[in-house]
Amino acid sequence: MAIQHTRPAALGQALRPNIWDLVALILVIGALVLIVYGGEQTAGPLSALDVAPVSLDPTNLPFYALRTTMRMLLAIVCSIIFTFIYAALAAKSRRAEMVLIPLLDILQSVPILGFLTFTVVFFMNLFPGRVFGAELACVFAIFTSQAWNMTFSMYQSMRNVPKDLEEASQSFHLSGWQRFWRLDVPFAMPGLIWNTMMSMSGGWFFVVASEAITVGDTTVTLPGIGSYVALAIKEQNLPAIGYAILAMFLVILAYDQLLFRPVVAWADKFRFEQTASATEPSSWMLDLFRRTRALRALSYPFTALNKAVSNLHIALPKNLRVSTRRGPPSRIADALWLGLIVAGTAFAAWKVYEYLSATLSVSDVFSAVGYGFITLARVVVLIALASLIWVPVGVWIGLRPKLSERIQPLAQFLAAFPANLAFPVFVVLIVRYGLNANVWLSPLMILGTQWYILFNVIAGASAFPSDLKEAASSFHLKGWRWWTKVILPGIFPYYITGAITASGGSWNASIVAEVASWGDTHLTATGLGAYIATATEAGDFPRVVLGIAIMCILVTLFNRLLWRPLYAFGERRLRLG
């Protein structure tokens, strides 16, 4: 009888709230209150924005920070959903990959201004006269600055799952659904989390452009840190820019501690290795929730539901199953599929030609192509310099988890630092010393995108198996041999993912970087980014379309001729397992 009474007592003790439950409950309720309050502000009419325009009063910054952070968090949720679906299709289906990966190259090269130009009317018409329509347009613009590198990261991870793990999943007769949730997602998790952090920071880089929505002759300015920065630049208010930088730093520090640090610590269990990691990342927030009783008990139903969903034995379509390489692919089906792709591409190209030929001449095309090659030269030089600097730094940080924890919020802040905030320094120095804008505006292109390389290298070094590090140590591999034989092959797929997204992001950033202004002083560098920015400001849609088309073609060719062969080499020769 004593044993029978002990079990209910032990259960009651396990469910009894403790002090950690109280702290966690306060944090959860506070987050919910902020979300509800911020959400209520999106339901008003557009006229409300005219009644309370954006002000440089620093007391408004907490509210602006809340609005901007909510937009970015909603965009990151949409990006994660998009990543899971898109990357899975591209990695599992060879025919889908033929379309989706080149399309992804194009999407990441389309400037955020291009997306805004052609999607704002659609979102505004969904909720006419309401702030919510403009909010959706802004969230979509931020989504386009976040989703692509996350998708590339997960695609790269799914294509590089170790062969012994693939064979184990087949021997356990896992369905395609079970393999995705038990193998593909866990293996991709370390790299995906670091790219999610980079995407969150990348959203800050373009938030200035995304919070000012232009529809015809009307500009809708949404309250947020981005619109605050734009107004501060326009009015040459340096103290206001300082307040904005401080607000950004505090917000980044907050979501690093409350969101990303716990996720990084939680995801350490997904590292692929056969020996235990020497040091594990830690998080006070994760430890706090692990010490709770009642809140952990409330999470049990969700855990059970997650297990039930991931254990469903769902047979995926035949073309999405893991290839067993038992037979040659159907050449007839491949030929038909390739013909369909070529026909669709030719039709789209013809429609673009019809639209452009009505107002533009051949000389306009040659002019845009020339500008494109100038920007291409900048991108190549900047990516090479960024790789030489950040690959060694990323390896050094990634192999030291404790240092990685300290560097993480600083790296996120630097990655989030919008190029617009550096305009005062660059413009004043260029004008004062008579410098060449074509050269000295170029660093603005890599200011936000170089961190794609750093974050992916850190992710690769962090995920590098401890047993391989111990093997290299036992063979006394040091110096240059250690770099060429051990760590560079280990992080190579991650570096390629970072380099692809950094180069695409640099093209995108050229729209902002090649045209800089500070008050009434405007500087313009020769290049395709300045060409598109100038055409957008003038409302010259044919030249906007031409510039975006040239940019997409150059980025796609660059990826096809350089990055994709390197990607295939890494997948073929440098795969773990």
N, C-alpha and C positions, 0 to 999 in steps of 0.2 A: 504493500500500500504506500509505503514511503516513496518508492521509486515513481509510482503513478502520480503522486502529488508534486514530485520534483520537476517533472517535465513541464506542466503548466506554469509553475513558478519560474523556471528558467526561460520559458517563452515570454512570460510577462516582463521579466527583467530585460530580455533582448529588445522588447518593443517599447520599453519605458524611455521617454525622451531624456536626453542629457544636455549639458551646457552647449555642446557642439551643435545639437539640433536647433537650439535657440539662435545661435550665431548664423547658421546656414539658412534658417527660416527668414531672418531679417534680410540677408542678402538676396534671397529668392524673391521675397515680397517687394523689396526695393527695386529689383530689376523689372518685375511685372508692372509696378506703378509707373516707372519711367516709360516702359513700352506703351502702356495704355495712354499716358499723357501725350507722348509723341504721336501716337496714332490718331488721337482726337484732332490734332492740328491739321491733319491731311484731309479732313472731311469738309472743310469750309469752302466757300466760293472763292474764285480767283480774285474778286474785287477786294477780299480781305488782305491780299498781299500789297495792294496799293495803299490801304489804310495804315498798315504797319510795315513800311519799307525797311530794307536792310540798313542797320545803323552801325557805326563804328564804335559805339559805346561798349567798352569791354564787359560791362555787366550782362550784356546779351549773349556773350560767348558760351556760357554753359548751355543755354537753350539751343544755340546754333550747333554746338558740338553734339547734342543729343539728336537733333534732326539728321545731321550728316552721318553719324554713327549708325542710326537706324536704317538709313538708305543703304549703307555699305554692308550691314549685316544681312539685310534682305537680299541684296545682290549676291552675297557669298553663298547663301542658302541655295539660290537659283543656280549658281555656278556649280555647286556640288552635285545637284540633281542632274544638270546638263553633263557634267564630267562622267558620272557613273554610266549614263546611257550612251553617250557619244563614244567614249573611250572603249567601252565593252564591245560596241558594234564594230569599231575600227580594228580592234585587236583580235576579235574572234572570226570575223568574216573577211576573207581575202578580197572578195569582190566589193564589199562595202568599203574596205580600206582604200581601194583604187579611187574612190570618190571622196571619202570623208577626210583623208589626210591632206590631199591637195586643197580641199575646201577649207580646212583648218588653217593652212598656210595663208590662204587668201583672207580669211576672217580676221586673223591676228594682224594683218597688214593694213586693213581698212581703218583709216583714222577715226577717232571717236567723233570728230566733227562730221565725218561722212555718215555714221550711224544716226547722229542727231538730225542731220539735214533731211534724211529720208524716212525717219520713224516718228518724229515728234507729232506730226499731224495725225497719224494713226492713233497714238496714245491719247492725245488731247481730245479726239473725237469719241473715244470710248466713254469719257466722262466730261461732256461739254460744260464749260463754265465752272468746273470744280478743280480744286487744287490737286485732287488725287490723280487726275490725268497727267498733270505736269510731274507729279512725284513718280509715276510709273515710267515716264520718259527718262527722268533722271536716273532711276534705278537701272533701267535697261542700258543706259550709257555707261554706268559704272560696271555693270555686268560684262560689257564688252571689253573692259580693261582688266577683268579678273579671270574669266573662264578659260581662255585659251591655254595659258601655261599650266593650269591644273589638269586640263584634258591631256596635254602632251605628256605630263608627268605620269599620269595613270596609264596611258597607252604604252609608254616606255616600260613601266614596271610590269604590266601584264604580258608584254612581249618578251620579257627577260626573266620570267619565273624559272628557277632552277629546274633542270630536267628531272632530277630525282624526286622533287616534289610533285611534278606533273605525273610521273609514273606511280607515285604513291596514291594520288587522287584517283587514278584509273584503277589501281588494284583494289581500292576501297569501293569502287563502282559508284562514285559520286555523280549525281546528275549535274547538268550544266549549271543549274541554279545553285546547287550546293557548292560546287567548285568555285563559283564566283564569290560567294560570301565567306567560304572557309579558307580559300587559298588566294584568289586574285586580290580581293580587297585587303586582307591582312598584309600580304606581301607589298602592296602598293602604298600602305598607310604611312610609313615614315616619310617618303618623298612627297606624298600628297599633302601631308600636314605642313611641311616646310613651304611648299608652293602655295598652299592656302594662306599662310602668313604673308608670303610675298604678294599674293593677289590682294589681300586686304590693304597692304601698304601701297600697291600699285593703284588702287582705287583713289587714294589720297592724291596721287600725282596728277590725275585728270579731273579731280572733283571741282576745280575752278571752272573748267569748261562745261561740266555736266549740270551745274546748278543754275546756269543762265540759259533758259529755254527760249529760242527765238521762233516765232510763228508769223511768217510774213513780215509786216512792219512792227509787230508787237514782240517785246521781250519780257518774258516772265522770269523774275529772279526769285528763286526759292531761298528761304532763310537757311543759312548753313555756313560752315567755315569757309567753303570755297567761294561763295558770293561775298563774304566778309573780306577775304583776301583780294578778290577782284576789285572791290570798291577801294580798299586801302592802296592798291597799286595805282588806280586811276587818280586818287587824290594825293598821291605821294606822301602817305602817312606812315612813317617808319615806326613810331610807337605802336600803331595798330597792327603792323606786320609782326612786331615782337610779341604782342599779345596773342596773335594767331598761332605763332610758332609754339608758345608756351602751352596754349590750349591743346594743340595737336599732340605735343609730347605727353601731356597728362592723360589724354584719351588713349593714346597708344600704350602707355604704361598700364592703364587700367585694364584694357582688354587683353593685354599680354598676361597680366597676373591672374585675371579672372577667367580667361577663356583658353588662350593658346598654351600657356605654361602647363595647366592641368592636362590638356590634350596631348602635348609632347610627352609628359611623364607617363600617361596612360598608354600611349602607343609604343613605348619602349618594349613592351612584351611581344610586339610583332616583328622584332628584328630577327633576321634569318642568320642563325649561328648555332653551333653545336656545343659551345662552351658558354658558361654564364658571363655576362658582361661585368667588367671590373667595377665600374661605377654606373649607377642608374640616375637618370634625371629625376629631380624631385619638384614638388609643388605644394606649397602650404594650403592652397585651395583644395587640391585633390585629397591631401591628408585630412583636411577639415571634414570633408564629406564622407571620407572613409571611417571617421571616428563617430559619426552620427549613428543613432539607433533607429529612431522612428522614420526619418527620411529614407534611410537605406531600406527599411522594411517596405515603405511605400513604392520603392523602385523595383521590388521583386516581380510584380505582375508584368512590368514593361520588359524586364530581363527575360522572363518566361516567354512573352510574346515574340521577342527578338529571336530567341532560340527556335521557337516553333516556325517562324517565317523562314529563317535561314536553313532549316532542316527539311523544308518542303521538297519533295522529289518531283520537280518540274522538268520535263524534257524540253529543252530549247529547240528551236527549228534546226534542221540538219545543217544549214550553212553557218550556224553560230556555234556549233559544237567544236570541241578541241580536235584539231586534225591529228589523226593517227598515222598519216602518211602511208596508208596501205595501198593506195591506188593513185594513178595520175589524175590531175584535174581534167574536167571536161573541156576540151579545146573549143568545141562548138559553143557551149554555154559562155565561155570566156570571150569568144569572138563576138557573140551577140551582145553581151554586156558592154564590151569595149566600144562596139559600134553605137550602142545607145548613149554612152557617155560622150563620144565624139559628136554625135548628132545634137545632143543637148547643148554642148559647149559651142558648137558652130551656130546654133540658133541664137544663143545668148549674145555671141560676138556680133552676129548680124544685126540684132536689135540695137546694140550699143553703137555700131557703125551708122545705122540709120539715124539715130538720135544726134550723134556728134556731127555727121556730115552735113546736116541741115544748117549749121552755124559756123563750124570750124573748117579750116583748110589743112592741107598736108603740112604746111610750115608750122602750124600750131602743134601738131603731133611731134614733129622733130624737135621743136623747142621744149616740149614737156619731157621727151625722152632724154634730151641733153641735161635738163635739170635733174632727172632721175639718176643719171650716172654720177653726177656730182654728189648727190646725197648718198648713193651707194658707196662711193669712195670714203665718205665720212664714216659710214657705218662699219666698213671693213676695218679701217684704222682704229676706230674706237673699241670694237669688239676684241681686236688683237691686244690692245693695251690693257683693257679690262681683264682679259684672260691671264695675261702675264702677272698682273697684280693680285687678282682675287682667288685664283686657283690655289696657290700656296697658302694664302691666308685662310681660305675655306677649309683646306685639309687640316691645317694647324688647329683651327677652332673645332672642327667636327670630331677630331680624335680626342678631344678633352671635354667631356660632357659638362663638367662643372663650369669651365670657362664658357662653354656654349650657352649655359643658362644665363650668365651675366651679360654676354654679348647680345643675346636674342632681342631684348627690347631696344637696345641702341641701334642694331641693324635694321629693325623694323622702322624706327624713327627716321633713319637716314634714307631708307627705301621709300618712305612716305613723303619725304621732303619735296614739295612740288617745285618744278623748275621756275615757276612764276615768282617764287619767293627769292630766288637768286637774281632776278632781273635787275634790282637796284644796283647790286655790286657789279655785275657784268656791264650794264649799260654805262654806269658812271666811269668805270675803268677804261672801257673802249673809247668813250668820248674824250675823256681827260687826256689819255696818252696817244690818241689817234691810232688805235690798233685796228687791224683788219677784222671786220665783223665775220667774214667768211671762215676765219680760223678760230676766233675766240668765242664765237657763239656755239661752236660745235660741241664743247664739253656739256652743254645743257642737254644734248640729245641722250647722253649716256648717264646723266645725273640720276635718273630713277631706274633705268633698265639694267645697269651693271649689276644690280643686286640680284637679278635672276641668276646670274652665274654664281655669285657668292652663296645664295641660299641653296641652290641645287648641289653645289660642291659640299656644303656643310651637311646636307641630307645624305649624300653619298658616303661621305667619310663617317657620319654617325651610324649609318646602317652597315658599314663594312664589318664583316664577321670577326669576332674576337679570336676565333681559332686560326684564321688566316694570318692575323697579326702575330699570334704566338708562333705560328709556323715560320714566318719571315724572321722573327727574332731568333728562333732556334737555328736557322740556317745562316745567321749573322749577315743578313742583307741590310746594308746601310747606305747612306748617301745617295748618289745618283742611281745605283742599282735598285735601291728600295723604291725610289720614285718611279722608275721605268718598268720594273718587274712586278711591283706589288700594288701601290696605291693608285697610280694613274690608270692602269687597266681596271681597277676596282671601281673607280668613280667615273670612268669614261662615259657610260650611258647617261649618268646624271648630268655630267658637264654638257653633253650634246643637247639634252633637253633644255638646260639653262641657256646655252648659246643660241639655240633656235628662237626661244622666246625673247631673249635679250636683243637679238638682231631685229626680230619683228617689232618689238617694243620701241627700238630706236627709230625705226621708220615712222612709227606712230607718233613718237615724241618730236619728230622733226617739224610737225605742224606747229608745235608750241615753241620749239627751240630756235627755229630759223627766223622767227619774227618776235623780237623782244621790244617791250616798251616800258617806260617809266615816266608817268605823267605825260607830258607833251613830246617827249623824246622817243622816237621810234627807230629801231635798227632792223635791217633786213639782210639776211645772208642769201646768197644765190643757191637755190635748191628746190627740190620738188615739194618739200614741206611748206616753204614760203609761197610757192605757186598755188598750192591748194588753199592755204590760209587766206591769201589775198583774194582768190576767186570766191571763197565762202563769204568773206566780208562784203564783197561787191555784189553778192547774190547771183554770180555768173555760174549757173548750174551746169551748162555744158563743159566748162573748164574744170569744175569740181569733179564731174564724172570722168573726164579725161585724165586728170591728175590721179584720182583714186585707181582707175584702170591701169595706168602705167605703173603705179606703186605696187599693185597686186601682182602684175606680171613679173616685175623685177624681183620681188620677194619670193615668188613661187619658183622662178628659174634659179635664184640663188640657193634656195633650199634643196631643189632637186639636184643641182650640180655639185653642191658641197656638203650640206648637212645630212641629206638622206643617205649618200654613200657611206659617210662616217657612221651614221646611225646603224646601217646594215652591218658594217664591219664590227661595231661593238656588240651587236646582237649575235653575230656569227662566231666571233673569236674571243670575246671578253665576257662571256656569260658565266655567272657563278653556277656551279653544280653540273 
